[in-house]
Amino acid sequence: MPEAPRFAAADLGAESGRVVVGTLRDSRVELHVVHRFANRPVRLPDGLHWNALGLLEGILDGMRVAGRVDGVGVDAWGVDYGLVDGAGRLLGPPFHHLDDRTRATVARAFERVPRAELYAATGIQTMPINTVFQLLADEGTPALAAAARVLLIPDLLGLWLSGVAANEVTAASTTGLLDARTGAWALEAIERLGLPGRLFGDLVEPGTTLGPLLPEHDIAGAPLVRAVAGHDTASAFAAAPVGGEDNAILSSGTWSLLGLELPEPVLGPDAAAANLTNERGVDATTRLLKNVMGLWLVQECRRAWGTHDYDELHRLAAQAPDDVPLIDPDDEAFLAPGDMPARIAAHCERTGQRAPATAGETVRAILLSLACKYRVVLRSLERVTGRRVRCVHVIGGGARNALLCQLTADVLELPVLAGPVEATALGNVLVQARGAGLVGSLAQMREIASASARPETFEPRADRSGDLERFLAVTGLAEHRTIPAAVKEKIA
């Protein structure tokens, strides 16, 4: 019998990376995590950076553990990048998106291209972490002057693995510099922003073969390196077992990305006012979503306390009282690394609430606040698309968090299907299998994903309307309760 195809998914997150081997057998994928490694940012005199060479080392160590594989692909978070010269040499360690160097560049960008015009072209949510604002922070630097290409993190690692530089389109869509309609670089906007056009090279689709693994990596078999859906959310969405247009997807991890999969972008003034983002997916689909701060808040609290593991924190949160204070998870006070428990306490006191008294109350306050923010975002998505969501799929690491899933079901008043937890790695593997000619359409990929993992269902079971009202009062956010006429017609 021939050996079943095996693919290595290098899945990089803000806190850690891992190499996951996916074996395609009997229209299912069996996933096995073969190697985990830390992803620790490095503070240098000029700011906060990623240890990109450490990530490469972790991937190669994982491939040595994995044994024979037919291919490897890298997915990672969006927006961050490396600048390389004409010989492919990295011109400095990639900056971390939480570095504060973009403080003045958002305003500078909108002086050159007004926000409404930039949104109409690229459809990307305005956030200071966006690549466009980071590149403007590089203006006048020797690195930008010498750069021949900008490569997002998965692109950079793809170059180091294969020797081929290419910009994968789903990762490129997070930059705020890709035309949302055509999927090509928004060259007019790039020129008006004053960014060098030479940085923006050939774009490739998920599944494109870059080449064999370079021989200097000394890994037997020279597996093929493929560009997968390089943005981890795009990989995760590809493996989400969605059942129809009335399903929303919540990719839950360090960040929360809540959205809908659409055949084309939504670029009108309502979407711009709601600060929704249009990101590219597999098969030129659009992920209309919003980035919401996620479990980063819990991660930073755990780091500050230094005495709890995640299981213990979730147990303490489940035991905490219901009347915890509430916060806007996207408040700028929570964006940078630091003493998150102290920041949350100070924020609660500033908004006329008591500070959380225990670690359990702090974590429960974060999780309940996230659930309330999801409701606000979901209403915005329904309003601008005319769809009525009836089910939410939670994928990624947050699907393990039963308390967060239950609170989300309660606040949204909708069933939540949690899983697959390994959606990103699963999507990575499925895109590689498709690139190898073993899988056909996106629909077939999702059929395989559904057969490979069984989600857990959380039905609404508690009335959280009072919590939602408290959240809206504290944050000043608005929930659009009016169902659009187009949605009412669909329901009828």
C-alpha positions as CSV (number, residue, x, y, z in Angstrom):
1,M,0.0,0.0,0.0
2,P,1.3,3.5,-0.8
3,E,2.1,5.7,2.2
4,A,-0.6,8.2,3.1
5,P,0.4,11.8,2.2
6,R,1.8,13.8,5.2
7,F,2.2,17.5,5.4
8,A,3.9,19.7,8.0
9,A,2.1,22.8,9.1
10,A,4.3,25.4,10.7
11,D,1.7,27.4,12.7
12,L,3.1,30.5,14.4
13,G,1.3,32.4,17.1
14,A,2.1,35.4,19.1
15,E,3.1,33.4,22.1
16,S,4.4,30.1,20.6
17,G,4.8,28.2,17.5
18,R,4.4,24.5,16.6
19,V,4.9,22.1,13.8
20,V,1.8,19.9,13.2
21,V,1.9,16.9,10.9
22,G,-1.3,16.2,9.1
23,T,-1.9,12.8,7.5
24,L,-4.6,12.6,4.8
25,R,-6.3,9.3,4.9
26,D,-9.9,8.1,4.1
27,S,-11.1,11.7,3.5
28,R,-10.0,12.8,6.9
29,V,-6.9,14.5,8.3
30,E,-5.2,13.2,11.4
31,L,-3.2,15.9,13.1
32,H,-0.3,15.3,15.4
33,V,1.7,18.1,17.1
34,V,5.3,17.0,16.8
35,H,7.1,20.1,18.2
36,R,6.3,23.2,20.2
37,F,8.5,26.2,20.7
38,A,8.3,29.5,22.4
39,N,7.9,32.8,20.5
40,R,9.5,35.4,22.7
41,P,9.7,39.0,21.4
42,V,13.0,40.7,21.9
43,R,13.4,44.3,23.3
44,L,16.3,46.0,21.5
45,P,17.4,49.7,21.9
46,D,15.3,50.7,18.9
47,G,12.1,48.9,20.0
48,L,10.3,45.6,20.2
49,H,11.1,42.9,17.6
50,W,10.3,39.3,16.7
51,N,13.0,36.7,16.9
52,A,12.5,35.6,13.3
53,L,15.6,33.4,13.3
54,G,14.4,31.6,16.4
55,L,11.1,30.9,14.6
56,L,13.0,29.4,11.6
57,E,15.0,27.3,14.0
58,G,11.8,26.0,15.7
59,I,10.3,25.1,12.3
60,L,13.4,23.2,11.2
61,D,13.6,21.4,14.6
62,G,10.0,20.3,14.2
63,M,10.6,19.0,10.7
64,R,13.5,16.9,11.9
65,V,11.1,15.4,14.5
66,A,8.3,14.9,11.9
67,G,10.3,12.6,9.7
68,R,9.1,12.0,6.1
69,V,6.6,14.7,4.9
70,D,5.5,15.6,1.4
71,G,5.4,19.3,2.0
72,V,5.6,22.2,4.5
73,G,3.7,25.5,4.7
74,V,3.9,28.4,7.1
75,D,1.0,30.4,8.5
76,A,1.4,33.2,11.0
77,W,-0.3,36.4,12.3
78,G,-0.7,39.3,9.9
79,V,0.7,42.8,9.5
80,D,4.3,42.3,10.6
81,Y,7.1,42.0,8.0
82,G,10.8,41.9,7.2
83,L,12.5,44.1,4.7
84,V,15.0,42.3,2.4
85,D,17.5,43.5,-0.1
86,G,17.9,42.4,-3.7
87,A,19.9,39.3,-2.6
88,G,17.2,38.3,-0.1
89,R,19.1,39.4,2.9
90,L,17.1,40.6,5.9
91,L,17.8,44.2,6.7
92,G,16.9,44.1,10.4
93,P,14.8,42.0,12.8
94,P,11.1,42.5,12.1
95,F,9.4,44.9,14.4
96,H,6.6,43.6,16.7
97,H,3.2,45.2,15.9
98,L,2.9,46.2,19.5
99,D,5.9,48.5,19.3
100,D,4.8,52.1,19.7
101,R,6.6,53.5,16.6
102,T,3.3,54.1,14.7
103,R,2.0,56.7,17.1
104,A,2.3,59.5,14.5
105,T,2.0,57.6,11.3
106,V,-1.8,57.0,11.2
107,A,-2.4,60.7,11.0
108,R,0.5,61.0,8.4
109,A,-1.1,58.3,6.2
110,F,-4.5,60.0,6.3
111,E,-3.0,63.4,5.4
112,R,-1.7,61.8,2.2
113,V,-4.7,59.6,1.5
114,P,-7.9,60.4,3.4
115,R,-9.2,57.5,5.4
116,A,-12.4,57.2,3.4
117,E,-10.4,56.9,0.1
118,L,-7.9,54.4,1.6
119,Y,-10.8,52.3,3.0
120,A,-12.7,52.4,-0.3
121,A,-9.6,50.9,-2.0
122,T,-8.3,48.4,0.6
123,G,-11.3,47.9,3.0
124,I,-9.0,47.4,6.0
125,Q,-9.9,48.3,9.5
126,T,-7.9,51.2,10.8
127,M,-5.5,49.9,13.5
128,P,-2.1,51.4,14.4
129,I,-0.6,47.9,14.0
130,N,-1.4,47.8,10.2
131,T,1.5,47.3,7.9
132,V,0.8,50.5,6.1
133,F,1.4,52.5,9.2
134,Q,4.4,50.5,10.2
135,L,6.0,51.1,6.8
136,L,5.5,54.8,7.2
137,A,7.4,54.5,10.5
138,D,10.3,53.2,8.4
139,E,10.5,56.3,6.3
140,G,14.0,57.8,6.2
141,T,15.7,54.7,7.6
142,P,18.6,53.0,5.9
143,A,16.7,49.7,5.9
144,L,13.8,51.1,3.8
145,A,16.3,52.8,1.4
146,A,18.1,49.5,0.8
147,A,15.0,47.3,0.7
148,A,13.9,45.5,-2.5
149,R,10.9,43.7,-1.1
150,V,8.6,43.7,1.9
151,L,7.8,40.1,3.1
152,L,5.1,39.3,5.6
153,I,6.3,36.9,8.4
154,P,5.1,33.7,6.5
155,D,6.6,35.0,3.3
156,L,9.9,35.7,5.0
157,L,10.1,32.2,6.4
158,G,9.0,30.8,3.1
159,L,12.0,32.6,1.5
160,W,14.3,31.1,4.1
161,L,12.9,27.6,3.6
162,S,12.8,27.6,-0.2
163,G,15.0,30.5,-1.4
164,V,11.9,31.9,-3.3
165,A,10.5,35.3,-2.3
166,A,6.8,35.7,-2.9
167,N,3.9,37.6,-1.3
168,E,1.0,35.3,-0.5
169,V,-2.3,37.1,-1.1
170,T,-4.1,36.4,2.2
171,A,-1.2,37.7,4.3
172,A,-0.8,40.6,1.9
173,S,-4.5,41.5,2.5
174,T,-3.7,42.4,6.1
175,T,-1.3,45.2,5.1
176,G,-3.9,47.8,4.2
177,L,-2.2,48.1,0.8
178,L,-4.0,45.4,-1.2
179,D,-6.9,46.3,-3.5
180,A,-9.9,44.6,-1.9
181,R,-11.7,44.2,-5.2
182,T,-9.0,42.9,-7.5
183,G,-6.6,41.2,-5.1
184,A,-3.7,43.1,-6.6
185,W,-1.5,45.7,-4.8
186,A,-3.2,49.1,-4.5
187,L,-0.4,50.8,-6.5
188,E,-2.1,54.2,-6.7
189,A,-2.6,54.4,-3.0
190,I,0.9,53.1,-2.4
191,E,2.4,55.9,-4.6
192,R,0.3,58.6,-2.9
193,L,1.4,57.3,0.5
194,G,5.0,57.8,-0.6
195,L,6.0,54.2,-0.2
196,P,8.4,52.7,-2.7
197,G,6.5,50.7,-5.3
198,R,9.5,48.3,-5.7
199,L,8.7,46.7,-2.3
200,F,5.5,45.1,-3.5
201,G,6.4,42.0,-5.6
202,D,4.5,39.2,-7.2
203,L,1.5,37.9,-5.4
204,V,0.7,34.2,-5.2
205,E,-2.4,32.3,-4.2
206,P,-2.7,29.7,-1.4
207,G,-1.4,26.4,-2.5
208,T,1.4,27.7,-4.8
209,T,4.6,25.7,-4.8
210,L,7.6,27.8,-4.0
211,G,10.2,25.0,-4.4
212,P,11.9,22.2,-2.5
213,L,13.3,22.8,0.9
214,L,16.9,24.2,0.6
215,P,19.6,21.6,0.9
216,E,21.5,23.6,3.5
217,H,18.7,22.8,6.0
218,D,19.9,19.2,5.9
219,I,16.4,17.6,6.1
220,A,16.0,14.3,4.2
221,G,13.5,14.1,1.3
222,A,13.6,17.8,0.3
223,P,9.8,18.3,0.8
224,L,8.1,20.9,-1.2
225,V,7.6,24.3,0.4
226,R,4.2,25.8,-0.5
227,A,2.6,29.1,0.2
228,V,-0.5,28.2,2.2
229,A,-3.1,30.7,3.4
230,G,-0.3,32.5,5.1
231,H,-2.5,34.6,7.4
232,D,-3.5,32.2,10.1
233,T,-7.1,33.4,10.2
234,A,-7.4,32.6,6.5
235,S,-6.1,29.1,7.2
236,A,-8.5,28.8,10.1
237,F,-11.5,30.0,8.0
238,A,-10.7,27.4,5.3
239,A,-11.1,24.6,7.9
240,A,-14.2,26.1,9.6
241,P,-17.2,23.6,9.1
242,V,-19.7,26.4,8.2
243,G,-23.1,25.3,7.2
244,G,-24.5,28.3,5.3
245,E,-24.7,32.1,4.9
246,D,-26.2,32.4,8.3
247,N,-23.1,31.2,10.1
248,A,-20.5,33.5,11.5
249,I,-16.9,32.5,12.4
250,L,-15.0,33.6,15.5
251,S,-11.3,32.8,15.3
252,S,-10.3,33.0,18.9
253,G,-6.8,33.2,20.2
254,T,-4.5,36.0,21.1
255,W,-6.7,38.1,18.9
256,S,-10.4,37.6,18.3
257,L,-11.5,37.8,14.7
258,L,-15.3,37.7,14.3
259,G,-16.7,37.8,10.8
260,L,-18.6,36.4,7.8
261,E,-17.3,34.8,4.6
262,L,-18.6,36.7,1.6
263,P,-18.1,36.4,-2.2
264,E,-16.9,40.0,-2.4
265,P,-15.8,42.9,-0.2
266,V,-18.1,45.4,1.5
267,L,-16.5,48.8,1.1
268,G,-19.4,51.3,1.7
269,P,-19.6,54.1,4.3
270,D,-21.4,51.9,6.8
271,A,-18.6,49.3,6.8
272,A,-16.1,52.1,7.1
273,A,-17.9,53.7,10.0
274,A,-18.1,50.3,11.8
275,N,-14.3,49.9,11.1
276,L,-14.8,46.5,9.6
277,T,-12.0,44.8,7.7
278,N,-12.1,43.0,4.4
279,E,-9.4,40.3,4.2
280,R,-8.7,37.9,1.4
281,G,-9.5,34.2,1.8
282,V,-9.0,31.0,-0.1
283,D,-10.5,31.1,-3.6
284,A,-10.8,34.9,-3.6
285,T,-13.4,34.9,-0.9
286,T,-13.6,37.9,1.5
287,R,-13.6,37.6,5.3
288,L,-15.6,40.6,6.4
289,L,-14.6,40.8,10.1
290,K,-13.4,42.9,12.9
291,N,-10.3,42.4,14.9
292,V,-11.1,42.4,18.6
293,M,-8.5,42.0,21.3
294,G,-8.6,38.4,22.5
295,L,-7.0,36.1,25.0
296,W,-3.9,38.4,24.9
297,L,-5.4,40.0,28.0
298,V,-5.5,36.7,29.9
299,Q,-2.0,35.9,28.6
300,E,-0.6,39.1,29.9
301,C,-2.4,38.7,33.2
302,R,-0.9,35.2,33.6
303,R,2.6,36.6,32.8
304,A,2.2,39.3,35.4
305,W,1.0,37.0,38.1
306,G,3.5,34.3,37.3
307,T,1.8,31.8,39.6
308,H,-1.1,30.3,37.7
309,D,-1.5,28.0,34.7
310,Y,-4.4,28.5,32.3
311,D,-6.5,25.6,33.6
312,E,-6.3,27.1,37.1
313,L,-7.2,30.6,35.9
314,H,-10.2,29.2,33.9
315,R,-11.4,27.3,37.0
316,L,-11.1,30.4,39.2
317,A,-13.0,32.4,36.6
318,A,-15.8,29.9,36.5
319,Q,-16.1,30.1,40.3
320,A,-16.0,33.9,40.4
321,P,-19.3,35.9,40.9
322,D,-21.3,37.1,38.0
323,D,-21.2,40.8,38.8
324,V,-17.7,41.4,37.7
325,P,-16.7,44.8,36.3
326,L,-16.6,45.1,32.5
327,I,-14.1,46.7,30.1
328,D,-13.7,47.5,26.4
329,P,-11.1,44.9,25.4
330,D,-10.0,47.2,22.6
331,D,-9.1,50.2,24.8
332,E,-5.7,51.4,23.9
333,A,-4.6,51.0,27.5
334,F,-4.6,47.2,27.0
335,L,-2.7,47.1,23.7
336,A,1.0,47.1,24.8
337,P,2.7,44.4,27.0
338,G,2.8,45.2,30.7
339,D,1.1,44.8,34.1
340,M,-2.3,43.9,32.7
341,P,-4.0,43.2,36.0
342,A,-3.0,46.7,37.3
343,R,-4.2,48.3,34.0
344,I,-7.6,46.5,34.2
345,A,-8.0,47.6,37.8
346,A,-7.2,51.2,37.0
347,H,-9.5,51.2,34.0
348,C,-12.4,49.9,36.1
349,E,-11.8,52.6,38.8
350,R,-11.7,55.3,36.1
351,T,-15.1,54.1,34.7
352,G,-16.7,54.1,38.2
353,Q,-16.5,50.4,38.9
354,R,-14.8,48.5,41.6
355,A,-11.6,46.8,40.6
356,P,-11.6,43.0,40.4
357,A,-10.7,41.5,43.8
358,T,-9.1,38.3,42.7
359,A,-7.4,36.6,39.7
360,G,-10.6,34.7,39.0
361,E,-12.7,37.9,38.9
362,T,-10.1,39.5,36.6
363,V,-10.2,36.7,34.1
364,R,-14.0,36.4,34.3
365,A,-14.3,40.2,33.7
366,I,-12.1,39.7,30.5
367,L,-14.1,36.8,29.2
368,L,-17.5,38.4,29.8
369,S,-16.3,41.7,28.3
370,L,-15.1,39.8,25.2
371,A,-18.5,38.1,24.8
372,C,-20.2,41.5,25.1
373,K,-17.9,43.0,22.5
374,Y,-18.6,40.1,20.1
375,R,-22.3,41.0,20.3
376,V,-21.6,44.6,19.3
377,V,-19.5,43.4,16.4
378,L,-22.0,40.8,15.3
379,R,-24.7,43.4,15.1
380,S,-22.5,45.6,12.9
381,L,-21.8,42.7,10.6
382,E,-25.5,42.0,10.3
383,R,-26.3,45.6,9.7
384,V,-23.9,46.2,6.8
385,T,-24.5,42.8,5.1
386,G,-28.2,42.3,5.5
387,R,-27.6,38.8,6.9
388,R,-29.1,37.4,10.1
389,V,-26.6,35.2,11.9
390,R,-28.1,32.1,13.5
391,C,-25.0,30.2,14.6
392,V,-21.4,31.1,15.5
393,H,-18.4,28.7,15.0
394,V,-15.6,29.3,17.4
395,I,-12.3,28.0,16.1
396,G,-8.8,28.1,17.3
397,G,-7.4,28.0,20.9
398,G,-10.4,29.8,22.4
399,A,-12.6,26.9,21.5
400,R,-11.0,25.1,24.4
401,N,-12.2,27.7,26.8
402,A,-15.6,26.4,27.8
403,L,-16.4,29.4,30.0
404,L,-15.7,31.9,27.1
405,C,-17.8,29.8,24.7
406,Q,-20.8,29.6,27.2
407,L,-20.7,33.3,27.9
408,T,-20.5,34.0,24.2
409,A,-23.6,31.8,23.6
410,D,-25.4,33.5,26.4
411,V,-24.7,37.1,25.4
412,L,-25.2,36.5,21.7
413,E,-28.3,34.4,22.4
414,L,-27.1,32.0,19.7
415,P,-25.7,28.5,19.6
416,V,-22.0,28.3,19.6
417,L,-20.2,25.4,17.9
418,A,-16.7,25.2,19.4
419,G,-14.0,23.6,17.2
420,P,-11.9,22.5,15.6
421,V,-9.3,23.8,18.0
422,E,-6.6,23.1,15.5
423,A,-8.4,24.9,12.7
424,T,-5.4,26.9,11.6
425,A,-3.1,23.8,11.3
426,L,-5.9,21.9,9.6
427,G,-6.5,24.6,7.1
428,N,-2.7,24.8,6.4
429,V,-2.6,21.1,5.7
430,L,-5.7,21.1,3.5
431,V,-4.3,24.0,1.4
432,Q,-1.1,22.0,0.9
433,A,-3.1,18.9,0.0
434,R,-5.0,21.0,-2.5
435,G,-1.8,22.4,-4.0
436,A,-0.6,18.8,-4.4
437,G,-3.7,17.9,-6.4
438,L,-5.2,15.7,-3.7
439,V,-8.2,17.9,-2.7
440,G,-10.4,19.9,-5.1
441,S,-12.7,22.7,-4.1
442,L,-13.0,24.8,-0.9
443,A,-16.2,23.0,-0.2
444,Q,-14.4,19.6,-0.3
445,M,-11.8,21.0,2.0
446,R,-14.6,21.8,4.5
447,E,-16.1,18.4,4.1
448,I,-12.8,16.9,5.1
449,A,-12.5,19.3,8.0
450,S,-16.0,18.4,9.2
451,A,-15.1,14.7,9.1
452,S,-11.8,15.4,10.9
453,A,-13.1,17.1,14.0
454,R,-16.5,17.1,15.9
455,P,-17.4,20.6,17.4
456,E,-18.9,20.9,20.9
457,T,-22.2,22.8,21.0
458,F,-23.0,25.5,23.6
459,E,-26.6,26.6,23.7
460,P,-27.7,29.8,25.4
461,R,-28.7,29.1,29.0
462,A,-28.5,32.3,31.0
463,D,-30.0,35.8,30.5
464,R,-27.1,38.1,30.0
465,S,-29.1,41.2,29.0
466,G,-28.2,43.0,32.2
467,D,-24.5,42.3,31.6
468,L,-24.8,43.7,28.1
469,E,-26.5,46.8,29.3
470,R,-23.7,47.3,31.9
471,F,-21.1,46.8,29.2
472,L,-22.7,49.3,26.8
473,A,-23.1,51.9,29.6
474,V,-19.5,51.5,30.7
475,T,-17.9,51.5,27.3
476,G,-20.1,54.0,25.5
477,L,-20.5,51.6,22.6
478,A,-23.8,51.2,20.8
479,E,-25.5,48.0,19.9
480,H,-27.6,48.2,16.7
481,R,-30.7,46.3,17.8
482,T,-32.8,47.2,14.7
483,I,-32.8,44.4,12.2
484,P,-32.4,45.7,8.7
485,A,-35.4,45.4,6.4
486,A,-33.5,43.1,4.0
487,V,-32.9,40.7,6.9
488,K,-36.5,40.8,8.0
489,E,-37.5,39.8,4.5
490,K,-35.1,36.8,4.6
491,I,-36.5,35.7,7.9
492,A,-40.0,36.0,6.7
